[in-house]
């Protein structure tokens, strides 16, 4: 196709959109509404995912080690009367004998593919952290434990994928030297179920809005074709190719989608700004996703939706009539 013909067809697309500007504006209004709803859904999803991410980081697993303190206070360990220390403990009764072995134990946990980080917690730090959870009046009851700490060394473990929480806990249990594991498996299950539900809801919302957008564009192009059916009949009569007839309508549909994407991105900014300011005033601890961090991502999605809806909708409608080789128009 020559450049001159291509420019002509592009111009015809612009003219068609302007000639049917009322229907074009109506189509853009519906598309903009769909895109704004979709954008709000995506921003809400991102904020929920961020909140869940923070919650996931707080849902840690505490792994206690089989060290000297464990052997001393655990009733399952049978003390000896000869050959041991003053407490009847021998080195072969426990697995972790020193800090170096404790860190090596942490390295074994860190090697698991779903483990994000592992922090070594010596028994003294564990006791301090436990005491800090209580008020000043209760802290004095921990003073006598400083010389005879009953806690074992431990490892604080965070995971990458909460969907594999129980699988990873089972893998940790198989490592030699594990005494007990403090975990909140129910919370992990709820987080995973909520994320899966959010994903499914997002897919349905996007699918429904895309279908609505496609129907709106199809109806707009249908009206445009009926207003130009005589012109199409003449073009077919003089030998115009299907592509030559189709391009202006496809251009018109794409224009509707592109302009709708730009308007939707601007309108979404004001809607999200009002909503985010209200949320931050009500919940001061909430850190929301900033619109400027997501605007390019959203604009890209809007453009893809607008262009695809415009192009596909136009292509479907014009193809329906071109299949008949202009028979509908030739009867005029």
C-alpha positions, 0 to 999 in steps of 0.5 A, a space after each residue: 500500500 502506498 504512503 498516500 493511500 495509507 494517509 488517506 485511510 488514516 484520515 478517513 478513520 479520524 473523519 469517521 470518529 468525528 462524523 459520529 462524534 456523539 456515538 464516539 463520545 458515548 463509547 468513550 464514556 463507557 470505555 473510560 468507566 470500564 478502565 477506571 473501574 479496572 484501574 481501581 481494582 488493580 490499585 486495590 489489588 496492589 495495596 492488598 498484596 503489599 499489606 499481605 506481603 508485610 503480614 507474610 514477613 511478620 508470620 515467621 517460624 521460630 525453630 528451637 535447637 537441640 543444644 545444651 539447654 534443651 538437653 538440660 530441661 527436656 524430660 526426654 533426655 535421660 541424665 547420667 550419674 557418671 561420665 557427664 557434667 554436674 548436671 548429668 549431661 554428656 555431649 552426645 545427648 544434644 546436637 548443637 554444641 557451640 555457636 559455630 554449629 548453631 550457625 551451620 544449622 541456620 545455613 542448612 535451613 537457609 538452603 531450602 528453596 522456599 526460605 527467604 531469610 534465616 536469623 540466628 537468635 542466641 538463647 540470651 537474645 531470646 530471653 531478652 526478647 521474651 522479657 521485652 514483651 512484658 511490662 516493667 512490673 513483670 520484667 523483674 520476674 525474669 531476672 533470676 533466669 539470666 544466670 540459668 536461662 532455660 531457652 535454647 538457641 533458635 532460628 527465625 525463619 521467613 518464607 518466600 511463598 506462603 502457599 508452600 508454608 506447611 511443606 517448608 515446615 516439614 522440610 525444616 523438621 527433617 533437619 537434624 538438631 530441630 527441637 520444636 517449631 513455633 508456627 502459625 500455619 492457620 494464618 499462612 493458610 488464610 493469607 494464601 486463600 485470600 491471595 488466590 481468591 483475589 487473583 480469581 476475582 481480578 481475572 473475572 473483573 478484567 474479563 467482564 470489563 473487556 467484554 463490555 468494552 468490546 461490545 461497546 466498540 462493536 456497536 459504535 462501528 456498526 452505526 458508523 458502517 450503516 451511515 457509510 453503507 452507500 460509500 462502502 457499496 461504491 468502493 466495493 463496486 470499483 474494486 476496493 480491497 477488503 483491507 482498503 475498506 476495513 482500515 478506516 474502521 479499525 483506525 476509528 476503533 483504535 482512536 476510541 480506545 487510545 483517547 479513552 485510555 488517556 482520559 481514564 488514566 487522568 480521571 483515575 488519578 483524581 479518584 485514587 488521590 481522594 480515596 488514598 488521602 481519606 485512607 491515610 487520614 483514617 489509618 495513619 499506619 497504612 502505606 499505600 501504593 503511590 499513583 506515580 509508581 503505578 501510572 505507567 503500568 496502568 496506562 500501558 494496560 489501558 492502551 493495550 485494552 483500548 487498542 485491542 478492543 478498538 481493533 478487534 471490535 472494528 475488525 469483527 463488525 466490518 468482516 461480518 459485512 465484507 464476507 457478503 462481498 457488499 451484497 447488503 450495500 449493493 441493494 441500496 
